[in-house]
Amino acid sequence: MIQTDIRKLAQYGVKTGLVPEEDRIYTINRLLELFELDELEEISGEQAAEIAETETEELEQILGRLLDYAYEKGILKENGVVYRDLFDTRIMSLLMPRPSEVIRTFQEHYAQDPGEATDYYYKLSCDSDYIRRYRIKKDMKWVTSTEYGDLDITINLSKPEKDPKAIAAARTAKQSGYPKCLLCKENEGYAGRVNHPARQNHRIIPVTIQGDTWGFQYSPYVYYNEHCIVFNGQHIPMKIDRGAFCKLFDFVKQFPHYFVGSNADLPIVGGSILSHDHFQGGHYEFAMAKAPIERSVAVKGYEDVEAGIVKWPMSVIRLKARDTERIIELADKILRHWRGYTDEEAFVFAETEGEPHNTITPIARKRDGYFELDLVLRNNITTKEHPLGVYHPHANLHHIKKENIGLIEVMGLAVLPARLKDEMEGLKKAILDGKDLRRDEVLEKHADWVDEFKGNYETIDASNIDEIIRKEIGIVFMQVLTDAGVYKRTPGGQQAFDRFIASLNE
């Protein structure tokens, strides 16, 4: 069977374009070496026909059998998911072209059309199993309609849980500073370890952003279509300033079919990796991008830039013009003013005890011949009542979403924890059976929420309960975004927002 699967994997490589036909035998021999085999057995015509018909969808099964064989023969020392992931990445690395080949092919496509280049590169990232398509398919996804548009909800199941042996090994493993983080260019081709994923099948496209070398890659977890990461070639911290706006538009000009945005640069309101300057983008239109301008605003000296407040639960100023330089100048003015802005009545403080609180989450795009920049006002102040952040999901929502609200959530996509899958099933059964959630150790945290929404429905039964639970989770996410909004969508909140806008003209 191992011989057949080695041939099948080589055929997969040829079929997807990872392996040129001329490299088939070479690839097979490298696989034989990896599996400590000395020769390739002869096969019948029937077997050859079966191998020739290998479908790309078979990759998961082929790799699974190869991993099982490796464990049986002692080549794979442990059989947990972390060790299997490390080893199957090593397997796939034997099908990969060198970085220089990938870059050259990308550039050839780019010379024809940027979209053609990203199509090639995204397909490569999937075919190489860097993006594990069969895991992504397991993610739960749905849409919840709200007054702010259709919010995207996803429960992330594609990131595997670490097994106990790997956790124990990681605890005692030597702490390495190489690569410095998951975004560093040194990840390309890295074999990985128990506390760092393997990246032997990973290829990075170099891009020049404002004269500096950056890297362009896809997220292995693909939260939305062609979810990409653009990262500084140097391991330097996140920073939102005029330069960040320049860089965002530089990227959009090179890839006008992609949006690109940045997490904020402060804890709580920032993303998970603040130590490495990077952006996220992709070929996708989020609910926030579709949201209309609710009311126009004017800033003296910038009458040529369309500006307005977006109808969105968070506090968003949208700037629009054909000239990016003018957008950048106004955005810089707004950012610098916001950094030092305090409005005690609205509970907005630029700093407390020397700790800065105000920053911005920016998102850039090109649409209908115009450039746009959305500026989402953020503040990370904490209080005794809200120790994780005033403008952060409040405690009553933590049963659904407790994590920071970063760029992706800001735009209208909820990335929810994997635990919710089982909890949703448990809730469904408990509600239909009329059980007391407060007597269930796992589900009790949902009890108040369920009591609250049950009264909104005349009937809850097997025919509609799945839809109801999904809808109500979506409504919770809308409230999460509302909590994260600095200026609430109340008369008082919007008056405070207008005060900030007016202060730009003082």
Helices and strands as residue ranges (DSSP letters): H 2-16, G 21-23, H 24-34, H 45-52, G 56-58, H 59-72, H 81-93, H 99-112, H 114-127, H 133-136, E 140-146, E 149-155, H 164-172, G 185-187, E 205-209, E 212-218, E 228-232, H 242-254, E 259-261, E 278-282, H 287-290, E 293-297, E 306-310, E 316-321, H 324-339, G 344-346, E 351-352, E 355-356, E 358-367, E 370-379, G 395-397, H 407-410, E 413-416, H 419-433, G 437-439, G 444-446, H 447-454, H 465-484, H 491-503
